[in-house]
């Protein structure tokens, strides 16, 4: 009887370890999330040599959410999304956003909604990173960024 109990206990501990590691990293989207963005950034440092990062947070069939991080001076090249609308809420940092040729300053508290097919770009202008909460709808199943020369 004791070996079965030991196996069951070990199996339970391994399962709990996997659940804890998966939830602590927040690197794979889940169906629901309650988290602090600073904790997520700390658990997912910007990869060496990279200037932009998209950390998957949560999603379902209707939308996918990311925590976006951009280094100072980074430029998001002009593009549009053919199958997704994009919404960005700026948490930290400053920049310039261009949508359909119109430039707008962005800063903490700015909400940007970019309808599907809208040509847009951005440039990080502050001395620190720009951090934003990003939502793509419908769910992000494959990249659909179309560059615009």
KARA-V35523 format. One record per backbone hydrogen bond with DSSP energy under -0.5 kcal/mol. CO is the residue of the C=O (numbers start at 1). NH is the residue of the N-H. E is the energy in kcal/mol with one decimal. If there is no record, write none. Layout:
co=CO nh=NH e=E
co=CO nh=NH e=E
//
This chain:
co=1 nh=5 e=-1.7
co=2 nh=6 e=-2.4
co=3 nh=7 e=-2.5
co=4 nh=8 e=-2.4
co=5 nh=9 e=-2.5
co=6 nh=10 e=-2.7
co=7 nh=11 e=-2.6
co=8 nh=12 e=-2.2
co=9 nh=13 e=-2.3
co=10 nh=14 e=-2.4
co=11 nh=15 e=-2.3
co=12 nh=16 e=-2.5
co=13 nh=17 e=-2.2
co=14 nh=18 e=-2.3
co=15 nh=19 e=-2.3
co=16 nh=20 e=-2.6
co=17 nh=21 e=-2.7
co=18 nh=22 e=-2.4
co=19 nh=23 e=-2.2
co=20 nh=24 e=-2.4
co=21 nh=25 e=-1.7
co=22 nh=26 e=-1.4
co=27 nh=56 e=-0.5
co=30 nh=59 e=-2.8
co=35 nh=37 e=-0.5
co=36 nh=39 e=-0.5
co=36 nh=40 e=-1.8
co=37 nh=41 e=-2.5
co=38 nh=42 e=-2.2
co=39 nh=43 e=-2.1
co=40 nh=44 e=-1.0
co=41 nh=44 e=-0.5
co=47 nh=50 e=-2.3
co=51 nh=71 e=-3.0
co=53 nh=69 e=-2.7
co=54 nh=56 e=-0.7
co=55 nh=67 e=-2.3
co=57 nh=30 e=-1.1
co=58 nh=65 e=-3.5
co=61 nh=139 e=-1.2
co=63 nh=60 e=-2.4
co=64 nh=136 e=-2.8
co=65 nh=57 e=-3.1
co=65 nh=58 e=-1.0
co=66 nh=68 e=-0.6
co=66 nh=134 e=-2.8
co=67 nh=55 e=-2.9
co=68 nh=132 e=-2.5
co=69 nh=53 e=-2.4
co=70 nh=130 e=-2.3
co=71 nh=74 e=-2.1
co=74 nh=124 e=-2.7
co=75 nh=77 e=-0.8
co=76 nh=122 e=-1.7
co=78 nh=148 e=-2.4
co=79 nh=120 e=-2.8
co=80 nh=82 e=-0.5
co=80 nh=146 e=-3.1
co=81 nh=117 e=-2.3
co=85 nh=137 e=-2.0
co=86 nh=114 e=-3.9
co=87 nh=135 e=-2.9
co=88 nh=90 e=-0.5
co=88 nh=112 e=-3.0
co=89 nh=91 e=-0.5
co=89 nh=133 e=-2.6
co=90 nh=109 e=-3.1
co=92 nh=131 e=-2.0
co=94 nh=125 e=-1.3
co=94 nh=126 e=-1.3
co=95 nh=106 e=-2.7
co=96 nh=123 e=-2.2
co=97 nh=99 e=-0.5
co=97 nh=104 e=-2.8
co=98 nh=121 e=-2.0
co=99 nh=102 e=-2.3
co=101 nh=103 e=-0.6
co=102 nh=99 e=-2.2
co=104 nh=97 e=-3.2
co=106 nh=95 e=-2.1
co=107 nh=110 e=-2.5
co=110 nh=90 e=-2.6
co=112 nh=88 e=-2.8
co=112 nh=114 e=-0.5
co=113 nh=115 e=-0.6
co=114 nh=86 e=-2.6
co=115 nh=118 e=-2.2
co=119 nh=100 e=-2.7
co=120 nh=79 e=-2.3
co=121 nh=98 e=-2.8
co=122 nh=76 e=-2.8
co=123 nh=96 e=-2.5
co=123 nh=125 e=-0.6
co=124 nh=73 e=-1.0
co=129 nh=131 e=-0.6
co=130 nh=70 e=-2.2
co=131 nh=91 e=-2.8
co=131 nh=92 e=-1.8
co=132 nh=68 e=-3.3
co=132 nh=134 e=-0.6
co=133 nh=89 e=-2.6
co=134 nh=66 e=-3.0
co=135 nh=87 e=-2.4
co=136 nh=64 e=-2.5
co=137 nh=85 e=-2.9
co=139 nh=141 e=-1.2
co=144 nh=82 e=-1.4
co=145 nh=147 e=-0.6
co=146 nh=80 e=-1.5
//
